[in-house]
Amino acid sequence: MRKTNTAMAICLAILLVASFGMAQSHSVRGKIPFEFNAGGTVLSAGEYDFVYDASKTYLSVRGGEKKQSIFVPIVTLLAAATHTTPRDAHVVFDKIGNNYFLSEIWISGIDGIDLLSTKEKHSHEVVNIPNQ
């Protein structure tokens, strides 16, 4: 009986470790037509990959002229049902003065990702991403 319990505990531990390694990542690629700030880094206009991995606490932003790769902390997830359809993908920027700040990512089929919450007066600039 003791060997059976030990074997089952080992199998359960292996399954848990394997399930963390299998977290699915989602990404969207889009052309951003203006310079923007993401997580404290200013990025030039250009094509970027926005990569979300549910097992991480950050969003990866890769691309641009300098082929940069930065990580932006995730504030929270946003319910997709209230904002988007399963086929929508877009990136939302908070515009404060003449500066753009990466604020939200909406990837087809998953909840939205909130990256910035600002109390300053701002407007939103939405960059739609064509179906990929």
C-alpha positions as CSV (number, residue, x, y, z in Angstrom):
1,M,0.0,0.0,0.0
2,R,2.8,2.4,0.9
3,K,4.5,1.7,-2.5
4,T,1.3,2.5,-4.3
5,N,0.8,5.8,-2.5
6,T,4.4,6.8,-3.2
7,A,4.1,5.9,-6.9
8,M,0.8,7.8,-7.2
9,A,2.4,10.9,-5.5
10,I,5.3,10.7,-7.9
11,C,3.0,10.4,-11.0
12,L,0.9,13.4,-9.7
13,A,4.0,15.5,-9.3
14,I,5.2,14.7,-12.8
15,L,1.8,15.6,-14.3
16,L,1.8,18.9,-12.4
17,V,5.3,19.8,-13.6
18,A,4.4,18.8,-17.2
19,S,1.2,20.8,-17.2
20,F,3.1,24.0,-16.3
21,G,5.4,23.3,-19.2
22,M,2.5,22.9,-21.6
23,A,1.1,26.4,-21.0
24,Q,-0.1,27.7,-24.4
25,S,1.3,30.8,-25.8
26,H,-0.7,33.2,-28.1
27,S,0.7,35.9,-30.3
28,V,-0.3,38.5,-32.7
29,R,1.9,40.4,-35.2
30,G,1.0,43.9,-36.2
31,K,2.5,47.1,-37.8
32,I,2.5,50.0,-35.3
33,P,2.6,53.2,-37.3
34,F,4.1,55.4,-34.5
35,E,6.7,55.4,-31.8
36,F,5.4,54.1,-28.5
37,N,6.3,53.4,-24.9
38,A,6.0,49.8,-23.6
39,G,7.0,49.0,-20.1
40,G,9.2,52.0,-19.8
41,T,11.0,51.5,-23.1
42,V,10.5,53.7,-26.1
43,L,10.0,51.6,-29.3
44,S,10.1,52.9,-32.9
45,A,7.3,52.5,-35.3
46,G,7.4,49.1,-37.1
47,E,6.2,45.5,-37.1
48,Y,6.0,43.8,-33.7
49,D,5.1,40.4,-32.3
50,F,3.1,40.6,-29.1
51,V,3.4,37.2,-27.3
52,Y,1.3,36.1,-24.4
53,D,2.1,33.0,-22.4
54,A,-0.5,32.2,-19.7
55,S,2.2,30.8,-17.4
56,K,4.0,34.2,-17.3
57,T,3.3,37.5,-15.6
58,Y,4.5,39.5,-18.5
59,L,3.8,40.1,-22.2
60,S,6.8,39.8,-24.6
61,V,7.1,42.5,-27.3
62,R,9.6,41.8,-30.1
63,G,10.5,43.6,-33.3
64,G,10.8,47.0,-34.7
65,E,13.8,48.5,-36.5
66,K,16.3,47.4,-33.8
67,K,14.7,43.9,-33.4
68,Q,14.2,44.6,-29.7
69,S,12.7,42.2,-27.2
70,I,11.2,43.6,-24.0
71,F,8.9,42.3,-21.3
72,V,5.9,44.3,-20.1
73,P,4.3,43.3,-16.8
74,I,0.6,42.3,-17.0
75,V,-1.7,44.3,-14.8
76,T,-4.7,42.0,-15.2
77,L,-6.8,40.1,-17.8
78,L,-9.9,41.6,-19.3
79,A,-13.1,39.7,-20.1
80,A,-13.2,39.3,-23.9
81,A,-17.0,38.9,-24.1
82,T,-17.5,42.6,-23.3
83,H,-15.0,44.0,-25.8
84,T,-14.3,41.7,-28.7
85,T,-15.4,38.9,-30.8
86,P,-13.4,35.6,-31.2
87,R,-11.9,36.9,-34.5
88,D,-10.8,40.4,-33.4
89,A,-7.2,41.2,-32.7
90,H,-6.0,44.7,-31.9
91,V,-3.6,46.7,-29.8
92,V,-4.7,49.7,-27.7
93,F,-2.5,52.6,-26.8
94,D,-3.2,55.3,-24.3
95,K,-2.3,58.7,-25.9
96,I,-1.2,61.3,-23.4
97,G,-0.2,64.5,-25.2
98,N,1.9,63.4,-28.2
99,N,3.1,60.2,-26.5
100,Y,1.6,56.7,-27.0
101,F,1.7,54.0,-24.2
102,L,1.0,50.3,-24.8
103,S,-2.1,49.7,-22.8
104,E,-4.0,46.6,-23.9
105,I,-3.6,43.6,-26.3
106,W,-6.6,41.7,-27.6
107,I,-5.7,38.4,-29.3
108,S,-8.3,36.3,-31.1
109,G,-10.0,33.7,-28.9
110,I,-8.5,34.8,-25.5
111,D,-9.2,37.4,-22.8
112,G,-7.8,40.8,-23.2
113,I,-4.5,41.7,-21.5
114,D,-4.3,45.0,-19.6
115,L,-0.7,46.4,-19.4
116,L,-1.3,49.9,-18.2
117,S,-3.8,51.7,-16.0
118,T,-3.4,55.5,-16.2
119,K,-5.4,58.1,-14.3
120,E,-4.1,60.9,-16.5
121,K,-6.4,62.4,-19.1
122,H,-5.9,60.3,-22.2
123,S,-7.5,59.1,-25.4
124,H,-7.2,55.7,-27.0
125,E,-5.5,54.8,-30.3
126,V,-6.5,51.4,-31.6
127,V,-4.4,49.5,-34.1
128,N,-6.4,46.7,-35.7
129,I,-4.5,43.6,-36.6
130,P,-5.8,41.7,-39.7
131,N,-6.8,38.1,-39.3
132,Q,-3.7,35.9,-39.4
